[in-house]
C-alpha cells in the first residue's frame, strides 16, 4: 500500500479513474508539494574557508551577511563579488521493492555575493554603510527513478514507470546595512534583508516532473505520460539582522572578540503556478493550470561566536548558531496548512537545529603581498521531519592580498548519511549525499 500511495502521489493518481470507475474528465490533481529542502548558503570565500565560523571575525566585504555589527572594521571603501560552483552527489537506498533509485549528481554555478561598502563619520561617530546582494537559500535537486507495480488480484495491474524530477533556483536578498561604533570597544549594526526572486530568472525556484509508463490494467494495455511544472514566483519578504561586535580583551598583538547576531522570523508571500498534463491511453487526457498565493513562515536564528588573534599571523574562530525550524510552515489561499518538507501535516514536528563551526587562518607576509592559509571544521545539521539530519564538513582555502585587492578561493566538502526521503515526498527511502562547493571572491579597495 505504501508503494501505491507514492505511485499515486507522483503521477497524480492517473490510474485511479479505472479502479474507481470515474471518468477521466472528472479527475483532478492533488496540489503539489515543495519537494526540496531550503538549504542555507554561506557567503564569501574567506568565511567559507574558515568553516563559516565568521560571526566574531567578519572583517571583509561579506560582513553584512554574517554580522552587520562587524562592518565597522572596514577602513576603506570596498567593492566585492563572489561566485560559487556546487556539485552534489546523492546515493539512494529505497526501502521497499518496486522502487528503483539510481545515484544522482547535480552541479550549478551562481552569484554568491556582491557588495559595495563605504566608511564615513557623522555626528562624531564612525560608521560604515553597505549595499549587498546575497544568496540565502538553494533549492537544487535532481532525482531520476523507476516505479513498478505487480498486483495479481483483481483488478490486476502490471505497470512500470520512469520518472525524472528536477528542482532548481533559490532565494536571494538585497541587503542595505549600517554599522556604528558605539564605544571604542563595541559596535552594533543592522541589515535589512529584502528577499527577492533570484536574479537572472523569472522565478524564485521551480520544480518539474516528467514521467512515462506502460503496462496492463485488468487485461487492457495502457501507456501514460505525465508532465508537471511548478514555479514559485514573486517571492516577497523582509526581515532584519541585528549584530554586535565586542573587543573583549587586547594585549599587544593579541585580541579576543565576541560577536552575536539575530535574524528575525518572517513570512514570505509567493505565487505558486502549476501546469500539468496527464495522458493515459486509451482512456484520455487531462490538463491543469492553477495559480494561487501562498504564505511561508521562515525561522528566526541566533548565533554567537569568539574570535582570537594570537598574533599578527595566526587567528582562530568559533561559532554556534541556533535556528528555530519548528515554525517552518506554509499556508495556501484556501487556508490549508502544511510543512514545506514533503507536504507533511503541521502535526509533524521539525526540530530546531544547532550548528557548531570552527576555523583558523594563518597569514604569510611577503614584501608586497599577504598569502593566507585557511581551514575549518563544522557540524551544520539540515532541517528534517522529526530529528535534524546530521551534516558534517570541512573547508580549506587560500588567496593573495595587496593594498588594492584581495583574491580568495575556498573549497568546502559536506556529507550526510541516512537522509530521510520523506522530506522530499518519498517515504521509506534514505540516501547519502556528498557536496563539493568551490568559491572565488574578489574584493577591491579604494
Secondary structure as UniProt FT lines:
FT   HELIX           2..11
FT   TURN            14..15
FT   HELIX           16..20
FT   HELIX           24..26
FT   STRAND          39..40
FT   HELIX           45..49
FT   TURN            50..52
FT   TURN            55..57
FT   TURN            61..62
FT   HELIX           63..66
FT   HELIX           68..73
FT   STRAND          78..94
FT   TURN            97..98
FT   STRAND          99..101
FT   STRAND          104..122
FT   TURN            123..124
FT   STRAND          125..138
FT   STRAND          141..151
FT   STRAND          157..181
FT   STRAND          186..197
FT   TURN            199..200
FT   STRAND          205..217
FT   TURN            218..219
FT   STRAND          220..251
FT   TURN            252..253
FT   STRAND          254..263
FT   STRAND          266..281
FT   TURN            282..283
FT   STRAND          284..298
FT   STRAND          301..309
FT   STRAND          314..323
FT   HELIX           325..327
FT   STRAND          329..332
FT   TURN            333..334
FT   STRAND          337..338
FT   TURN            340..343
FT   TURN            346..347
FT   STRAND          353..365
FT   STRAND          370..379
FT   STRAND          385..386
FT   STRAND          392..401
FT   STRAND          405..420
FT   HELIX           421..424
FT   TURN            427..428
FT   STRAND          429..445
//
